[in-house]
Amino acid sequence: MRKTTLAISLLIFSSIASAETTKPFDGWYVGGNFGYGSGTNHDVYVVPGNAEASGTPRDIDGTIGGIQAGHYWQLDNNIVLGVETGWQAANISGGISNAESISEYYDQIEINQAFNLNFKAGYAIENWLIYTTAGLTVASMDYARGCYSDPTTTIKDCLDPYDATADGTRVGYNVGAGVEWKFNNSFSAALEYKYTDLGESDAWLASDANTLNDSYARYKTDYQEITFRINYHF
């Protein structure tokens, strides 16, 4: 009887000790994300002697989604530190089309993918994690500007129709915050907000028709995103 009582006591004690030292967010994880992004892009290059205004912001928006992988270290005081890397496909685009203007000229940009390397810090409350994140973003972008004759426009200023395009890689930083819920031993769901600033970058837009229509631009781009995330924890 004493042996049985002792065994039961040890079992209960070990169960309590195990529950007290459980760290639900500790370890490796992989997952996916999907969401929406919006921001601004504008040409901040000013041609000397050119009276035309420069730096007018162009709204950009669209969907974004991809995959992520990382590792959490949950400390005894429930502080959680982490590192995460991820890739996202994007369709965040915008600009001025001739359909939105009285002119036949247009300009467009698109963020088509982004790579992120982030550090995370947060606090766990049972199966919930509130965290902040910050890191590096490398984005791939496409640029286009030109003009084409359109009978619906008010001003007929496109005497030499053309398309000038360029692509490039932009490097910037991101900061954000999120909340994550581990709803069973293997899976968690999270909602995350992130702001990304890609800074300024030069682009040479080459025309497909006439080199006289080639143009130089210096673009400044930033955007914010909200993503829903699912992670699998090993």
Secondary structure, DSSP 8 states (H G I E B T S, - for coil): -HHHHHHHHHHHHHHHHHHHT--TT-EEEEEEEEEEEEEEEEE----TT--S-----EEEEEEEEEEEEEEEEE-TTSEEEEEEEEEEEEEEEEEE-GGGSSSSEEEEEEEEEEEEEEEEEEEEETTEEEEEEEEEEEEEEEEEEEE---TT-S----SS-EEEEEEEEEEEEEEEEEEEEE-SSSEEEEEEEEEEEEEEEEEEEEESS-GGG-EEEEEEEEEEEEEEEEEEE-
